[in-house]
Amino acid sequence: MNTLKLNAEYASTFGAYWMIYGITGSFASVFMLAKGYDNMHIGLTLAAANLLALVLQPFVSDHMDKAKGIRIIDASVWMTLLMMLIGTGYFVFTGGSFMLAAVIVLILAIHALLQPLLNALAFRLSESGTNVNFGIGRAGGSLGFSAILAVLGTLVEKKGVMTVPVCAEAACALLIALLFLTKCSFNRIKNANAAESAGKAEGSPSAAGTNDDERIDLRAFIRRNKYFFIMNLGISGLLFSNAVLSNYMAQIAGGVGGTTEQVGRILSLMAFLEMPTMIFIGVIRKHFTSRTLIKIASVGFTGKILVCWLAGSVGVLYAAQAFQLVAFALIMPSMVYYVNEIMSPGEAVKGQSLFTMMFTFSSIAASFAGGWILDVSGAKVLTFISTLITAAGAVIVFLSIDKVEDHRNLPSD
């Protein structure tokens, strides 16, 4: 019962987190176009948000690697509260202004900084003595993302674009409530198992000193994990197309006759199709290694953007989302498990953060280049260039992943 409860709460937390992104990130183009920004301004805003997150990520990950136990939840609550406070700017600043764009930048940057914390939280929650399944948790994220986008497009068309910030504030409040609930359950379960855990630990060698000794800064981490870093550069190429489709689906679908309501449904379907893979990732991992799953995902990303480039109708864009089963749905849990399998304990959050930084780096490139390409050449050229970049990323992943070393039992430099 404890296992079911903690997994359900973790999945719900992830659901609220990805609801926030579905509202503030995936609908940023819709909101900003309605507020008088052009594609170039939208691209610059999204790129600035991801650049800020990229700069701050090493500091956050280093601090969280040193944090004990469940303090990740406390940090997540404060960061979400900050997003809510900044989000009041949606209702204060006028459309087309620098200040409104700055509000969007700050909210998206803080949201990106939360991702490695929530990824690592699955393993911190396991300190309670209860197994927390990241795949199920991430499936909860896809459910939340899918659910909000299934209705948000319709709400925007019927009630207006200010539906976006209203929903964003509500989703932030929901995330805070769920984080508190998860923390309470963690403490209760851990306390209930304290006597048994203490008995098992008595007379056993402590690993705490090893974990502390193995904590290194990001620069040393990259030197120690060269091929892992190269592999992540390839993954950034895969995620470039994912960022393009997430940020600019309004323009891509509009190019083949799609409406705002259909944009919401396409993005909702995309997230919904992630769920089966993520829910059953534990079963899938019994038959395939994390490395193999990452390779399969590389092919999935390439196939998806290729079909989107060739699409001549909204129906084909819907069909292209089927690749999500073996693209984003595989890469997220596979990479989280892969990092946990090969990294020493003191490097855990840093490894997750490097993956997230590549995610952020690809979003910067996709946001900036996407806005410019859309204004200059249109959506068809954007999806063609995205196909080339994604295919190149897949090649890099295939060439580097088998060379990544397992550093769990190696001493630090």
C-alpha positions, 0 to 999 in steps of 0.5 A: 500500500505504501509503495502504491501511495508514494508512486501515485503521489510522485506520478501526480507531482510529475503530472502537475509539473508537465501541466505547467510546461504544456500551458507556459511552454507549448502554448507560448507561441499561441499566447505571444502571437495573440499578444502581438509578438512575431515569430522572431520575438517568440524565438528570442524569448524562448531561447533566452529562457533556456539560456538562463536555465542553462547558465543556472543549471550547474549551480542548482545541480551542484547544490542538490548533489550536496543536499540530504534526503528529501530537501529536493522537495523543499527546493522545488516548492520554493521554485514553484512559489517563485513561478507563481509570483512572477506569473502575476506579471501576465496580468500586469504587463501589456502585450508586445512589451519587454516586461511581459516577455521577461515574465515568460523567460523567467517562468520557463527558466525556473521550470527547466531548473526543476526538471533534474530535481524531479528526475532525481526525486524518484531515487531520493524517495526510495530512501524511505525503503519504498521502491519508486518507479520513475517510468510510472512517475514520468507517465503521470507527467505525460498524462498531466500534459495530455490532459491539459492540452486536450482542453486548453486549445478549446478554452483559448478559442472560446474564452480567449488567450488569458486562459493560459496564465490563469491555468498556469497559476492553478497548475503551480498551486497544484504542484505545490500541494502535491509536493507537500503531500509527497513529502508527508508520505515520505516522512511517514513511511521512512519513520515507520521503517526506521527501526528496521532500517537501523537494524540493517545498517548496524554493523554495516559499512557506511557509504556516506563518506564515499558519496561525499568524496565522489562529489565533483564539480561539473567541469571535472564531471565532464572530464571524467565522463567524456563519451557520456558528454559526447553522447549527450551532444547527440541527444541534443540533436534528437531533442532539437526536433522535439523542441521545434514541434513543441514550440512551433506546432501552431505554425507547423499545423497552421501551414497545413490548415490546422487550427488552435484547437487542433494544435492542442489536440496534436500535442495532447495526443503526442503526450498521451502516446508516451504513457504506455511506454513509460508505464511499462518501462520496467517490463521493457527494461527486462528485455532491453538494456538502457543503451539499446532503448536509447538507440531505438529512441534515436531512430524514433525521433528521426522518423517522427520529424521526417514524417512531419516534414513530409506532412501535407495535412493535419491528419499526417501530423496526427499520424506522426505522433505514433513515433512518440511511443519509441521516441520521447517516451523511451528517451526520458526514462531510459536516460534517467535509469541509464545515468543512475546505472553508470554514475557514482552516487555523488554524481547522480544529480549532475548526470541528470542535469547534464542530460537536462542541459542538453535538453535546454541547449537544444531548446535554445537552438530550436527556439532561436533558429526556429523563429528566424527560419519561420519568418524567412522561409516558413514551416516546411524549411524548418521541419526539413532542417530539423530532420537533418539535425535529428539524423545527425544526433542519432548518428552521434548517439550510435557512435558514442554510447557503447564507449561510455564507461561505468563509473559507479565503482571508480574512485574520483579524480 
